[in-house]
Amino acid sequence: MIPPVLPGGGTLTYEMFFYILVTAALVVHAPLSRICAPVMIGVAAFAVIATSNGFANTIVLEFLFGIAIGNAIPTLQSLPPAVSIPAGSAAFLLLLGIPVGGDLWRPLTWGIPAGVVVAAVVSAEMTLRHAMPLWLLAAGNASYATYLTHGFVVPAVFILCARSIAFDPAGLAATIIVSLFVSAIVGQLTHYVIEQPLMLRLRTTRPVSTLPAPG
């Protein structure tokens, strides 16, 4: 597979593949899991058998985790926070401590804990949403724009910092913190200046002309 120009383009390729399957499910009026599950399991199985560096990758199985979470939202939201918050916290700690173990093992080592974190957040949303600060909600709204731009921002910050500070543990920690803040700011600007206007334009229904066409 030809590497994309955008640093995060590799995962975006799989995201577009998922949207194609979603479109197919809508066209044939079939449940999403009935279309996605066999295709993605087949792609993952091919990745295991062929072990190629092409499109096939077991990462596609993680989309199935997302489908399962989406289908289980009513059940998840009925769980008490005393269950969801400890489960999500434990899964997050596992993500910090478990190595990915290569692409073949990623759905198990990272995918399942990440899925538990997302499920825990969905479960606790109704309870915690009133306590969420506005800046955190704004960061969530701009998260996709931040994801698309951080691959350019982080290297630029590291290059600039390398000219003025030493990359000892303290300097590296400071550079990482600066990268996080700058990435968040650039993501917010991209969200408000580019993403929001585009989304508004796409959602705006244009009036249909009732005038007869010229003969």
LINJO-V140678 format. One record per pair of residues at least 6 apart in sequence whose ideal C-beta (glycine too) atoms are under 6 Angstrom apart, sorted by the first residue. I is the first residue (numbers start at 0). GAP is how many residues later the second one is. Records with the same first field share a line. If there is no record, write none. Layout:
I: GAP / GAP
This chain:
0: 53 / 54
6: 144
7: 139 / 143
13: 46
17: 45
20: 14 / 15
23: 11
24: 7 / 10
31: 35
32: 34
39: 20 / 24
42: 13 / 17
43: 14 / 16 / 17
45: 10
46: 9 / 10 / 11
56: 46
57: 46 / 49
60: 46
61: 45 / 49
64: 46 / 50
68: 49 / 50
75: 43 / 46 / 47
76: 49
78: 44
80: 43 / 46
83: 36 / 39 / 40
84: 39
86: 29 / 33
87: 29 / 32
90: 22 / 25 / 26
91: 25
93: 19
94: 18
97: 11
99: 6 / 9 / 10
100: 8
141: 45 / 46 / 49
144: 42 / 45 / 46 / 50
145: 37 / 41
148: 37 / 38 / 41
149: 33
152: 29 / 30 / 33
153: 25
156: 21 / 22 / 25
160: 14
164: 6
